[in-house]
Amino acid sequence: MDTTAPPVTTRVGAGTGVIELDRPAALNALDLTMVRLITEALENWRNDPGVRSVVIRSTSPKAFCAGGDIRAMRDAGVRGDDAAVVTYFSAEYALNAMIARYPKPYTALIDGYAMGGGLGISVHGSARVVTERAALAMPETAIGFFPDIGASHFLPRLPGAVGWYLALTGQRIGGAAAVECGLATHYVPAAELPALEAALLAGGAPAATTARFAAEAPPSELAAHRPAVERCFTAPDLAGLYDRLAAEDADRAWADETLATLERASPMSLAVTFDLLRAGAGSSLEDCLARELDLARRVAHAPDFHEGVRAALIDKDRAPVWSPHPLPAM
């Protein structure tokens, strides 16, 4: 008998549907089973009058969700299994769209890592609660991929070109910065999170309950660099971005660090990410997800993606050797 615990559990109590991510050894990285279980729960609750709101949380003390199952997609790409690539990303992006259009309050409780796919199952919801232990990022350019899960829709809409900065550099930000730029909606100290969870799971009205527990976020690590981010990351193209960073005087140390980060990223990923965000700035979420799906199919077979995941997750040498070639058409 298979006694393996499911990676996602669901329950309903006091009118609240609860989704718990429970794959701690993988920091709740979303595999296809998890995507399907979350989707099934939301579909079941959509028209259920006994479910008035949804809360998604993690059982892990380290992570809400550290991303998608990128290693599995790399393996599929290496063996040329386009069907597996399309099946996974289609399911994941459909879930992102469902969350964005969900007719009931959807509250994500983010305590720990929320990266890549973790933002896909949180940022699109109606409320995103973060603590001082939260760490949010879209780190895909460092592994030869690109910010997906609808990021080409929500990142270019963040104020002051912050989204472009996060997309291209993969910079990790804390809870305070996430509230500051709009990725999160509420800041709740970690010590208060259990009480907030209890209130929500007891049937408390989500908007009023989260507002009652929310605190003023402290100054963020991003705040001091916002003027320089806007000066540099509003450049019309990548060449212009590099020129502006090279000429940045008021925040020189930050500019040097940012240039070094970009130099370590996949050139292919930087190019496709810039173009993707530029297209997404004027597109609907559905159009962005469709564009991302087409791009994911291509990138999954690209040498930079295979090399980036190898360096980060397989050999863990953190020394990728990027291809000089642009992304090929399919």
C-alpha positions as CSV (number, residue, x, y, z in Angstrom):
1,M,0.0,0.0,0.0
2,D,1.3,3.5,-0.9
3,T,1.5,5.5,2.3
4,T,3.2,8.5,0.7
5,A,1.6,11.7,1.9
6,P,0.1,13.9,-0.8
7,P,2.0,17.0,-1.6
8,V,-1.1,19.2,-1.3
9,T,-3.9,18.7,1.2
10,T,-7.3,20.5,1.3
11,R,-10.1,20.9,3.7
12,V,-13.1,23.1,4.4
13,G,-14.1,24.6,7.7
14,A,-16.2,27.6,8.8
15,G,-16.7,28.5,5.2
16,T,-13.0,28.6,4.4
17,G,-11.3,26.3,1.9
18,V,-7.8,25.7,3.0
19,I,-5.0,24.5,0.6
20,E,-1.8,23.4,2.3
21,L,1.4,22.9,0.4
22,D,3.2,19.9,2.0
23,R,6.3,19.0,0.0
24,P,8.9,20.4,2.4
25,A,11.9,18.4,1.2
26,A,11.5,20.2,-2.2
27,L,10.6,23.6,-0.5
28,N,7.1,23.0,-2.1
29,A,8.4,23.3,-5.6
30,L,5.3,22.8,-7.8
31,D,5.2,19.5,-9.7
32,L,2.4,18.5,-12.0
33,T,0.6,16.6,-9.2
34,M,0.5,19.7,-7.0
35,V,-0.7,21.9,-9.8
36,R,-3.6,19.4,-10.5
37,L,-4.5,19.1,-6.8
38,I,-4.7,22.8,-6.3
39,T,-6.7,23.2,-9.5
40,E,-9.1,20.5,-8.5
41,A,-9.8,22.1,-5.2
42,L,-10.5,25.5,-6.7
43,E,-12.8,24.0,-9.3
44,N,-14.7,22.1,-6.6
45,W,-15.1,25.2,-4.4
46,R,-15.9,27.7,-7.2
47,N,-19.7,27.2,-7.0
48,D,-19.9,25.7,-3.6
49,P,-22.0,28.0,-1.4
50,G,-20.4,26.4,1.7
51,V,-17.0,27.9,0.7
52,R,-16.9,31.6,1.0
53,S,-13.1,32.2,0.7
54,V,-9.8,30.3,0.1
55,V,-6.6,30.4,2.1
56,I,-3.4,28.9,0.7
57,R,-0.5,28.2,3.1
58,S,2.6,26.1,3.6
59,T,3.4,23.5,6.2
60,S,7.1,24.3,5.7
61,P,8.9,26.7,8.1
62,K,11.3,27.6,5.3
63,A,9.2,28.2,2.2
64,F,5.7,29.0,0.9
65,C,6.7,27.7,-2.5
66,A,10.2,27.9,-4.0
67,G,9.1,27.7,-7.7
68,G,8.1,25.3,-10.4
69,D,9.4,21.9,-11.2
70,I,12.2,23.3,-13.4
71,R,14.4,20.2,-13.1
72,A,11.7,18.0,-14.5
73,M,11.1,20.4,-17.4
74,R,14.8,20.4,-18.1
75,D,14.9,16.6,-18.2
76,A,11.9,16.7,-20.6
77,G,13.6,19.2,-22.8
78,V,16.8,17.2,-22.9
79,R,15.0,14.1,-24.1
80,G,12.9,16.1,-26.6
81,D,9.6,15.4,-24.8
82,D,7.6,18.4,-26.0
83,A,4.4,16.8,-24.8
84,A,5.6,16.7,-21.2
85,V,6.7,20.3,-21.4
86,V,3.4,21.5,-22.8
87,T,1.4,19.5,-20.4
88,Y,3.1,20.9,-17.3
89,F,3.2,24.5,-18.3
90,S,-0.3,24.5,-19.7
91,A,-1.6,23.2,-16.4
92,E,0.4,25.6,-14.4
93,Y,-0.5,28.7,-16.4
94,A,-4.2,27.7,-16.5
95,L,-4.0,27.6,-12.7
96,N,-2.5,31.0,-12.6
97,A,-5.3,32.4,-14.7
98,M,-7.9,30.6,-12.6
99,I,-6.5,32.2,-9.4
100,A,-6.5,35.7,-11.0
101,R,-10.2,35.4,-12.0
102,Y,-11.4,33.4,-9.0
103,P,-14.8,34.7,-7.8
104,K,-14.0,34.3,-4.1
105,P,-11.4,35.9,-1.9
106,Y,-8.1,34.1,-2.2
107,T,-5.5,34.8,0.5
108,A,-1.9,33.6,0.3
109,L,0.1,33.4,3.5
110,I,3.8,33.8,2.5
111,D,6.3,33.1,5.2
112,G,9.7,32.1,3.7
113,Y,10.6,31.6,0.1
114,A,8.1,32.5,-2.7
115,M,9.9,32.3,-6.0
116,G,8.9,31.7,-9.6
117,G,5.9,29.4,-9.5
118,G,5.3,30.3,-5.9
119,L,4.4,33.8,-7.0
120,G,2.1,32.3,-9.6
121,I,-0.1,30.8,-6.9
122,S,0.0,33.9,-4.7
123,V,0.5,37.2,-6.6
124,H,-2.6,36.6,-8.8
125,G,-4.8,36.2,-5.7
126,S,-6.8,38.9,-4.0
127,A,-4.6,39.1,-0.9
128,R,-0.9,38.3,-0.4
129,V,0.3,38.4,3.2
130,V,4.0,38.5,3.8
131,T,6.2,38.4,7.0
132,E,9.7,39.6,7.7
133,R,10.9,36.1,6.8
134,A,9.4,36.3,3.3
135,A,11.8,36.2,0.3
136,L,10.3,36.8,-3.1
137,A,12.0,36.6,-6.5
138,M,11.7,35.7,-10.1
139,P,15.3,34.2,-10.5
140,E,14.9,32.6,-14.0
141,T,17.5,34.6,-16.0
142,A,20.2,32.9,-13.8
143,I,19.1,29.5,-15.0
144,G,18.6,30.1,-18.7
145,F,14.8,30.5,-18.4
146,F,12.5,33.6,-18.2
147,P,10.0,35.0,-15.7
148,D,6.8,33.2,-16.5
149,I,3.5,32.3,-14.5
150,G,2.0,35.6,-15.8
151,A,5.0,37.7,-14.7
152,S,5.1,39.4,-18.1
153,H,1.7,40.9,-17.0
154,F,2.3,41.9,-13.4
155,L,6.0,42.8,-13.4
156,P,5.8,45.6,-16.0
157,R,2.9,47.1,-14.0
158,L,4.9,47.5,-10.8
159,P,5.8,51.2,-10.1
160,G,9.1,52.8,-11.1
161,A,10.4,50.0,-13.3
162,V,10.9,47.8,-10.3
163,G,9.3,44.9,-12.2
164,W,11.9,45.2,-15.0
165,Y,14.7,45.2,-12.3
166,L,13.3,42.1,-10.6
167,A,12.7,40.3,-13.9
168,L,16.2,40.9,-15.4
169,T,18.3,40.5,-12.3
170,G,16.3,37.9,-10.4
171,Q,16.9,40.1,-7.3
172,R,15.4,38.6,-4.1
173,I,13.4,41.0,-2.0
174,G,11.9,40.8,1.5
175,G,8.4,41.2,2.7
176,A,8.7,45.0,3.3
177,A,9.9,45.6,-0.3
178,A,7.2,43.3,-1.6
179,V,4.5,45.4,0.0
180,E,6.2,48.6,-1.1
181,C,6.2,47.6,-4.8
182,G,2.8,45.9,-4.8
183,L,3.7,42.2,-5.0
184,A,2.2,41.8,-1.6
185,T,-0.8,43.4,-0.1
186,H,-0.3,43.0,3.7
187,Y,2.7,42.9,6.1
188,V,2.1,40.8,9.2
189,P,4.9,40.0,11.7
190,A,5.7,36.3,11.7
191,A,4.8,36.1,15.4
192,E,1.3,37.2,14.5
193,L,0.8,34.9,11.6
194,P,-0.6,31.9,13.6
195,A,-3.3,34.2,15.0
196,L,-4.1,35.5,11.6
197,E,-4.4,32.0,10.2
198,A,-6.6,31.0,13.1
199,A,-8.9,33.9,12.5
200,L,-9.1,33.3,8.8
201,L,-9.7,29.6,9.3
202,A,-12.4,30.3,11.8
203,G,-14.4,32.1,9.1
204,G,-13.3,35.6,9.5
205,A,-14.0,38.0,6.6
206,P,-10.7,37.9,4.7
207,A,-10.4,41.6,3.9
208,A,-11.3,42.8,7.4
209,T,-9.3,40.1,9.1
210,T,-6.1,40.7,7.2
211,A,-6.4,44.4,7.7
212,R,-6.8,43.9,11.5
213,F,-3.6,42.0,11.7
214,A,-1.6,44.0,9.2
215,A,1.3,46.2,10.5
216,E,3.2,49.0,8.9
217,A,6.1,47.5,7.0
218,P,9.6,48.7,8.0
219,P,11.8,50.5,5.5
220,S,12.9,48.0,2.9
221,E,16.2,47.2,1.4
222,L,14.8,48.3,-2.0
223,A,13.7,51.8,-1.0
224,A,17.0,53.6,-1.2
225,H,17.7,52.2,-4.7
226,R,14.3,53.1,-6.2
227,P,15.4,56.3,-7.9
228,A,18.3,54.5,-9.6
229,V,16.2,51.6,-10.6
230,E,13.8,53.9,-12.3
231,R,16.6,55.9,-14.0
232,C,18.3,52.8,-15.4
233,F,15.5,50.2,-16.0
234,T,13.4,52.5,-18.0
235,A,15.9,52.2,-20.8
236,P,14.3,51.4,-24.2
237,D,16.5,48.3,-24.8
238,L,19.2,46.2,-23.1
239,A,22.1,48.1,-24.6
240,G,20.6,51.3,-23.2
241,L,20.2,49.6,-19.8
242,Y,23.9,48.7,-19.7
243,D,24.8,52.3,-20.7
244,R,22.7,53.8,-18.0
245,L,24.1,51.5,-15.4
246,A,27.6,52.3,-16.5
247,A,26.8,56.0,-16.2
248,E,25.0,55.8,-12.9
249,D,26.8,58.1,-10.4
250,A,24.3,58.7,-7.6
251,D,24.1,55.0,-6.7
252,R,27.4,53.6,-8.0
253,A,27.8,50.6,-5.8
254,W,24.3,49.4,-6.6
255,A,24.9,49.9,-10.3
256,D,28.2,47.9,-10.2
257,E,26.5,45.1,-8.3
258,T,23.6,45.1,-10.8
259,L,25.9,45.0,-13.8
260,A,27.8,42.1,-12.3
261,T,24.5,40.3,-11.8
262,L,23.4,40.8,-15.4
263,E,26.8,39.6,-16.6
264,R,26.3,36.3,-14.8
265,A,22.8,35.8,-16.3
266,S,22.1,34.0,-19.6
267,P,22.3,36.5,-22.5
268,M,19.5,34.6,-24.2
269,S,17.3,34.9,-21.1
270,L,17.9,38.6,-20.7
271,A,17.0,39.2,-24.4
272,V,13.8,37.2,-24.3
273,T,12.8,38.6,-20.9
274,F,13.2,42.2,-22.1
275,D,11.1,41.5,-25.2
276,L,8.5,39.6,-23.2
277,L,8.0,42.3,-20.6
278,R,7.7,45.0,-23.3
279,A,5.0,42.9,-25.0
280,G,3.3,42.1,-21.7
281,A,3.0,45.8,-20.6
282,G,0.1,46.3,-23.0
283,S,-1.4,42.8,-23.0
284,S,-4.1,41.0,-20.9
285,L,-3.1,38.3,-18.5
286,E,-4.5,35.6,-20.8
287,D,-2.5,36.9,-23.7
288,C,0.7,37.1,-21.6
289,L,0.2,33.5,-20.4
290,A,-0.4,32.3,-24.0
291,R,2.8,34.1,-25.1
292,E,4.7,32.6,-22.2
293,L,3.5,29.1,-23.0
294,D,4.8,29.4,-26.6
295,L,8.1,30.7,-25.2
296,A,8.4,28.0,-22.5
297,R,8.1,25.3,-25.2
298,R,11.0,26.8,-27.1
299,V,13.2,27.6,-24.1
300,A,12.8,24.1,-22.6
301,H,14.8,22.8,-25.5
302,A,17.4,25.5,-25.5
303,P,21.0,24.8,-24.5
304,D,21.1,27.7,-22.0
305,F,18.2,26.3,-20.0
306,H,19.8,22.8,-19.9
307,E,23.1,24.4,-18.8
308,G,21.6,26.8,-16.3
309,V,19.6,24.1,-14.5
310,R,22.6,21.8,-14.5
311,A,24.8,24.4,-12.9
312,A,22.2,25.4,-10.3
313,L,20.4,22.2,-9.4
314,I,22.2,19.2,-10.7
315,D,26.0,19.7,-10.4
316,K,25.5,22.8,-8.3
317,D,28.8,24.3,-9.4
318,R,27.2,27.7,-10.1
319,A,29.4,28.1,-13.2
320,P,27.2,27.9,-16.3
321,V,28.7,28.2,-19.7
322,W,26.2,30.1,-21.8
323,S,25.6,29.6,-25.5
324,P,26.5,32.5,-27.8
325,H,23.4,31.7,-29.9
326,P,20.0,33.4,-29.6
327,L,16.9,31.3,-28.9
328,P,16.0,29.2,-32.0
329,A,12.6,29.2,-33.5
330,M,10.4,26.1,-33.4
